[in-house]
């Protein structure tokens, strides 16, 4: 996060925005392979929902690559032109405020 803040400060005078996207548990091929190794008889949807519940994801599901990409596209758009130097958690609420 410190590097994000420093780079955001350096880039700001040049209208360069710097942000960090912090990913949570995203559906991917690695989870397909894990299910095949651990529980091949279990339906994929059950495996993924159980994994999310076991890890305490408040939305009780894994994120998708599309959901992560949506945030990246938002930050790359003109709509986010005043957002810099921040970290955004795309994790279904997994990162709680303490």
Backbone torsions as a table, in degrees:
resi	resn	phi	psi	omega
1	UNK	NA	-34.9	179.5
2	UNK	-60.9	-42.1	179.0
3	UNK	-63.6	-39.3	177.8
4	UNK	-59.6	-45.7	-179.9
5	UNK	-63.6	-44.7	-178.8
6	UNK	-63.7	-47.4	-179.4
7	UNK	-65.6	-35.2	176.9
8	UNK	-63.3	-41.3	177.8
9	UNK	-66.0	-39.8	179.5
10	UNK	-68.5	-38.4	-175.8
11	UNK	-83.0	-22.5	-174.6
12	UNK	-53.1	-46.7	-179.7
13	UNK	-62.2	-18.1	-179.0
14	UNK	-105.4	12.7	-179.1
15	UNK	60.0	35.0	175.7
16	UNK	-103.2	120.7	-178.6
17	UNK	-96.5	138.4	179.7
18	UNK	-131.2	123.2	178.1
19	UNK	-137.7	161.7	176.5
20	UNK	-115.7	134.9	173.1
21	UNK	-105.8	120.9	-179.5
22	UNK	-102.9	116.4	-174.1
23	UNK	-88.1	148.1	173.0
24	UNK	-98.1	-145.0	180.0
25	UNK	-90.5	115.0	-175.0
26	UNK	-110.9	136.4	175.9
27	UNK	-58.0	130.1	179.3
28	UNK	-158.3	175.8	179.8
29	UNK	-60.4	-27.9	-179.6
30	UNK	-64.1	-32.3	179.4
31	UNK	-75.9	-31.4	174.5
32	UNK	-63.0	-46.6	179.2
33	UNK	-64.5	-38.0	179.1
34	UNK	-65.1	-42.9	177.8
35	UNK	-62.0	-42.9	179.2
36	UNK	-59.9	-34.3	-179.5
37	UNK	-80.5	-37.2	-173.0
38	UNK	-97.0	-38.1	-173.9
39	UNK	-149.8	66.1	-174.9
40	UNK	-62.1	-23.2	-179.7
41	UNK	-80.4	-16.6	-176.8
42	UNK	-80.2	134.2	175.1
43	UNK	-60.1	142.1	-176.4
44	UNK	-56.0	-41.9	-178.6
45	UNK	-61.5	-38.4	178.0
46	UNK	-69.4	-39.9	178.9
47	UNK	-61.0	-46.7	-178.3
48	UNK	-67.2	-42.6	-179.8
49	UNK	-67.4	-37.0	176.4
50	UNK	-65.1	-39.6	178.5
51	UNK	-64.0	-42.5	178.9
52	UNK	-64.2	-42.5	179.0
53	UNK	-65.3	-42.1	179.9
54	UNK	-62.6	-31.6	-178.3
55	UNK	-91.8	-0.6	175.2
56	UNK	77.3	27.4	177.3
57	UNK	-71.4	117.9	-176.7
58	UNK	-56.3	-33.7	178.3
59	UNK	-77.6	-5.6	176.8
60	UNK	53.8	39.8	173.4
61	UNK	-160.7	161.3	175.4
62	UNK	-84.6	156.6	175.7
63	UNK	-80.4	167.9	177.1
64	UNK	-111.7	158.8	176.7
65	UNK	-59.4	-35.4	179.7
66	UNK	-63.5	-40.1	179.1
67	UNK	-64.5	-40.4	177.1
68	UNK	-65.5	-44.3	179.5
69	UNK	-62.7	-35.2	177.9
70	UNK	-59.4	-40.6	179.1
71	UNK	-68.7	-40.3	178.0
72	UNK	-62.3	-42.7	178.4
73	UNK	-64.5	-39.5	176.6
74	UNK	-59.2	-48.3	-178.7
75	UNK	-64.8	-28.8	179.3
76	UNK	-82.1	-9.8	-177.0
77	UNK	-87.8	166.6	177.2
78	UNK	-66.3	-22.4	-179.8
79	UNK	-62.5	-28.2	-178.3
80	UNK	-100.6	27.3	-173.0
81	UNK	-68.5	-7.9	179.9
82	UNK	-116.5	17.4	-179.9
83	UNK	-109.8	116.8	177.4
84	UNK	-154.3	150.7	176.8
85	UNK	75.2	27.5	-177.4
86	UNK	-127.8	160.1	173.6
87	UNK	-112.0	132.6	-179.6
88	UNK	-117.4	122.6	178.5
89	UNK	-85.2	121.7	175.7
90	UNK	-111.7	77.6	-167.7
91	UNK	-142.4	17.3	177.6
92	UNK	65.4	20.9	178.8
93	UNK	90.6	8.8	-177.3
94	UNK	-62.8	-39.8	179.1
95	UNK	-83.1	104.0	-177.6
96	UNK	-91.7	151.7	175.0
97	UNK	-75.8	131.8	-179.2
98	UNK	-109.2	NA	NA
